[in-house]
Amino acid sequence: MLSVRPVKVLLAAIILTAGGALRLPLERAFSTGMRAKHLAEEPLNLTLREELGQSVFIAVLGGFRSLMASAIELENLTAWQQGNWAKVEAAYKLCAQLQPREFHYWDFQAEASFPEAYEDMLYRDRLRTDVDSWVRQKFVDRAMAVRKEALRYLPDEARLMWKLGYISEDRRNKRASNEEAAYWYKRAYEASPRRRFLWRFHVYCIARIPGRELEVWPLLLDMYNSGPEPDKDRTPTGTFLLVKIFPYVKAQKPDAELPPEVAAQAAEILQDMENKRRRATPNPLGKSVGTNENNGNGNGISAGASPANTTLGTETPLLPPPQLSK
């Protein structure tokens, strides 16, 4: 029988311990780098065991995170059809925890709060809208929070930033802010420059912020001078805002002038936008049928109101969000 001296055993233990201590920070740095490049999954939160159940949690540990997330999503299609938004949101929250870099899990989780749960409560409580407005605002805030959390895992996802901008200026949001919307639209455009409409939305929002008329004037002029859509940035909304802020720009910059063809039709442009706003037909819930970027002022200011006196959430047509492809 072979005998091993205690000194050799101790030496081997010291070598293994020292080697492990040296490897640990290197492996952690490597794992962090892999996750930053989206080449490795985020570590599992052990609290998921109680939410998933033992069998599903074992499957997740076995490497079936994507499969289990898809199964949870399919399992809750009935809840979606029945309008059980609390259950839908909880399900997509689990899916997002399992696959945090999958955009549509975050998106559907946020949509379950706003607009789905928001609109459902508005319909059910349409006779008590003033009483429950603070409850509905919680759905808006939650949708914002979900998308901001998603940016931790998808920092370059333009669709998240675009929808944050959209909610930030939505008239249903009691905390609507053109300044915040402009910030998110700009970030979204920087993340995806091919989606030029995001830059236009950014400029529109700046034009609606009191005191920033001089800043946005050259941007609106550049949009108009670039030529008409679909290849360029000239739109009815941009032209309307150009005419609308012109008196405020002229008072501070006497040499400012509208393009000749716009100046000749300024009154007609303002009246046409006012007519479109008035033609917006309210539905049974008291909402207006909105106009889009090409035939109205979108989520913008109504004709006849100065930018300084315009407030989001009052007679502002709702702009349906364009569908973005990845």
N, C-alpha and C positions, 0 to 999 in steps of 0.2 A: 504493500500500500504506500502510495506516494505521500510524502509529508511536505507541507508548505510552511515556510517560516512566517511568523506573524509580521515581521518587518515588510516582507514582500506584499502581503495582503494590505497592510496599511498604506504602502506606497501606491499600490494600484487604486485604492479608494481615493487617495489624494489626487491622483492624475485624472480619474474620471470626474471627480467633483469640480476640479479646476477647469477641465475641458467643457463641462456642462455650463459652468458659470460664464465662460467666455463665449460660448455659442448662443446663449439665451438672448442677449441684446442684439446680436447679429440676425438671429431668426426673427425676432420681433420687428426689426427694421425692414427686413425682407418682406414679411407678411404685410406690413403697413403699406409698403410700396406696391405690392401686388394688388391690394384692395383699392389703392388710389388709382391704379390703372384699370380697374374693373376686371382684373384677371383672377380674383379670388373672392369668395363669398364672405359677407360679414359674419362674425361669430354669433352663434345663437344665444338668445336670451333664455336662460333656464326657466323663467316664469312662463314661457310658452307651454311648458308641460301641462300645467293646469288648464290652459285654454284649449289645447289640442287633444288632450287625452293621451294615455300611455302608448297605445298602438300607433297612432299617427306620429307621436313624438319620436318613437323608435324608428319609424320609416324616414322621418326627417333627418335624424342622426345618421341613418344609413345612406344619405346622399340623395334622397328623393324630394328635396325641397320644392323644386319646380313642379313636380307631379302632384304633390300634396296641395300646393297653392291652387293649381288648376282644378283639383277635385273640390276644394272648398268653394271656389267660385261657382262651379257647376251646381253644387249642392244648394246654393242660395239664389238660383235663378227664380225659383217659385216666390221667395220673399220679395224679390225685385218686382215681379209681376203683380204681387198683392199689395205693393206699396208699403211694405214693412221696412221703412228706411233705417230704423235703429239696428235691425238685424243685418241689413245689407251693409251698413257702415262698419259694423263689428267684423263681418266676414272679410271685407276688403282690407280692414286694418290688419287682420291676421295674414292675409295674402301679402301685404306690403312688408310685414315683418319677415316673412319667409323669403320674399324676393324683392328687396328694397330698391333694386335698380330696374324694376319693370314699371314703366311710366303709367300704364293704364290701371294698375292696382291703386296707385295714389290718386289718379284722376277720378276713378269711380268712387273711391272712398270720399273724396271731397264733394263730388256731384251728389252723393246721397244726402249730404247736409244742405248744400245749396247748388242748384235750385230745387232739387226734388222735394226734400222734407219741407223746405220753406214754402214752396208753392202748394204743397199738399195741406199744410196748416192754414195757409191763406185761403184756400178753397173751403176748408171745413169751418173756419172761423171768420168767414167773410162779413158777418154781421158784427164782429167784435175786433176789427182790425186795429183800432187804436189801443185797445186793452192789451193785446198780445204782441205788439210790435217789438218789445224788448226781447221776447222769446224768439221771435223769428230772426232778430239780429244775431242771436247766439249761433244760429245755423250759418250765417254769413261769416262770422268770426271764425267758426270752426273750419269752414272750407278754406279760408285764408291760411289758418295755422297749419292745416294738413299739407297744403302746397308749399309753404315755406319750409316745413320739415323735410319734404321730399327733395328740396334743393340741396340738402346735406349729402344726399346720395346721387343726385342727378344735377350737378351744378351747372351744366351746359345745356340743359333741356329747355329750349325756347318755348315750348308749349306751356310749361309751368309758369314761366314769367309772363307770357301773354295772358293767361287766364287770371293771374294775379292783377294785371293791369285792368283787365275787363271788369273784375269784381270791384276794384278800387274806384271805378267811375260809375258803376251800375247804380241807377236811381233807387233800387231796392236796398242799397247799403246805406244805413243811417250815418255811417262814418265815411261816406264817399269823398274822395279827394282827387282832384285833377292832378295835383302835384305828385301824389304817390303813383297814380296811374301812368303819368309821363315817365317816371323813374323805371317802372316795370316794363313798359313798352320799349324804352330805350335799351334796357338790358336784353330783352328778348330779341331785338333787332341785331344787337351786337353778337348775340349767340347764333343768329341765323340770318345773315345779311341778304340771302336770296328772298326772304319774305319781306319785300319792300313795304307792304301795307303796314307793317309794324312801325316803321319810321313815320309814316303818315299819321298813324294814331298818336304817336309821341308828339308830333308837331301840333295836332289838333288840341291835345290836352294842354300844352303850354299856352296856346292861343286863348284858352278859356280861363287862365289864371290872371286875376287882376294885377296890373303893374308890370306884366312881362310882355307888353305889346311890342316894344322896341326890339326885344330879344328875338321874338318869333317872326317879326316882319320880313327880314331877309330870307328866312326859311320858307315862308309861304310864297314869297316871290320866286324863289328858286324852284319850288314845286310847280308853280304856274308856268314858268318859262321853260320847264323841261318838256312840256308837251302833254297831250291828253293820254289817258289810259288806253289800252292795258299795259303798254310798255313803259309809260312815264308816270309822273306823279300829279298831273293836273286833274283834279276832281271837283265836282260841284261843291262838296263840303269845304275843300280848301279855298275855292274861289269865294264862297260865301263868307268865310272867316276873314279873308283878305279885305273884302269890302267892309265887313263889320268893324274891324279894328282900325280901319284907315283914319277916321276922324281923331282917334286918340293918338295915333302915330303922327299925324299931320300937325297936331298941336305942339308936339315935342320936337318934331323934325320937319321944319317948313319945306324942305326940298323934296320930301317924299311924294311920290306920285303913283297912282294906280296905272296898270297897263291901259293904253287908250281904249281897247275894245271892252275892257272891264268897266272903266269909268263911264263909257257911253251907256252901259246896261246896268249900272249899279242899283238904281231904284227897282228895276225889274227883277234883279237877282234877289234882293231883300224881300220883295213882295212874293216872289215864287216860293221862297223858303217858308215864308209865313203861311202861304196857302197850303203847302204840303203839311205843315204842322197842324193846321186846323182840320185838314182832311183825315188826320189820324183818327180812326174809329175806335172808341172805347169798347172793350169787351165786357161781359157781365161782371167781371171782377173789378172793373174800373180802370183797367190798364189801357194804354194807347198802343195801337199797332205801329210799330216803329218803322223807320225808313233806313235804308242801308247807305253805305258810303257814297254810292253813285247817284242816288236820287233824293238825298235829304241831308240833314245835319247830324244823322246818327245819334250818338249820345251827347250831342252838342247843345249849344245855346240856341234858344228860339229867337227868330227874327223879331226886331223891335225891342230887344233887351240889350243893355250894354254889357260887355264882358265883366265890368266891375260889379254889376248887380245880379249876375247870374249865379244861381245856386243849384247844385246837383240835387236831384230828387224831386224837383218841381216841374211838372209838365215836360219831362224829358223823355222822348221816345226811346224805347228799348232797342238797342242794336243787337240782333242775333249774332252770336259769335261765329266767325268763319271756321270751317273744319280744317284743322291743320294736319298735314301728313308729316310723318317723321322724316 
